[in-house]
Amino acid sequence: MPHRSVTIPQLHQWKGQGRLITMLTAWDYLLAKLLDRAGIDVILVGDSLGMVALGYDTTLPVTLDQMVHHAQAVRRGVESALLVCDLPFLSYHASPQQALGSAGRLLKEAGVQAVKMEGATPGVLAATELLVQSGIPVLGHVGLTPQMIHSFGSLRQQGKTPETAEKILAGAIALERAGAFGIILEHIPASLAQTISQKLQIPTIGIGAGHDCDGQVLVTADLLGLTTQPPPFAPIYAELGGAIATAVQAYCQDVQQRKFSPLT
C-alpha cells in the first residue's frame, strides 16, 4: 500500500535513516495514478515529456504552458507522492524574478509542491535562493543537464576528469547552500556521486550515477520499454511497447476477420 503524503522533511529524514527514495516521471493523469497507487515516493513532471509525450528530439522546445498543462493532469492522479515539476528551458534563465514567476505558475495553477532547475550557474543559484525564500522548494540538478545539450554536444557522461568532477561537486555544494532540498545527479561516475552524497546533508537522487545515491529516478517510458532508444544506464523492467503492439495487431486482425465480439 502507498504511504501517505510524502513531504520534503520526510525525504531528509529518510536520508538520515538510510531509507532510499524512489522517483519516476509522469506526464498524464493515468500514468500518475498508476505510479501513485504503486507507492512511488516522488513523481517528477519532467521536461522529458517533450520527447516521450510530444515527439520532440530534445527537451528544449517544451514551453512553460505545456508544463503547466501536463502538471495539472498529473496532479489529478496523485494522492500520496510528492509532486515536483521541471522548469523548462528559458523559463528561469533571464533572472531570479523570471524563475519566481514561472515556478509560481506551477504551484498556483498546477498544484505541484516543488520545482526543479538544471545547473548551478550563478543565475540558477540566485534563483534558487529567491524561490526558497518565497516558499517554493527547489530540487537541484547537476551532472548531465539535458537543457545544455548544445553546449555538451551529446548526452554523454559528465565529470570524468578531475576538473569537471570538481566543478560538479562544487555546484552541488553551492545548491545545498542556496537552499535546495535535494539534488538530481545525472550520468556521472559512481565514485563522484558517492562523494557528493556523503558530503551533502540533503538527499541525492541518481540517474545513471551508481548505487550510492540516496535514491534513484528514471524516465518511466524507459523503465516500461516504451522508448526505442533508452539511455544506456536505464534498466527496462517491462517490454510494454512490444506488448501494446501485439495487442493492437490482434485487435485489428479480429476486426478485419469478423472475429471481434464486443462485450455486452
PyMOL commands that set and color helices and strands:
alter all, ss='L'
color gray80, all
select helices_A, chain A and resi 8-17+29-38+49-52+64-77+96-110+122-133+146-152+162-178+190-199+220-223+240-256
alter helices_A, ss='H'
color red, helices_A
select strands_A, chain A and resi 21-25+42-45+82-86+114-116+138-143+182-186+204-207+215-218
alter strands_A, ss='S'
color yellow, strands_A
deselect
rebuild
show_as cartoon
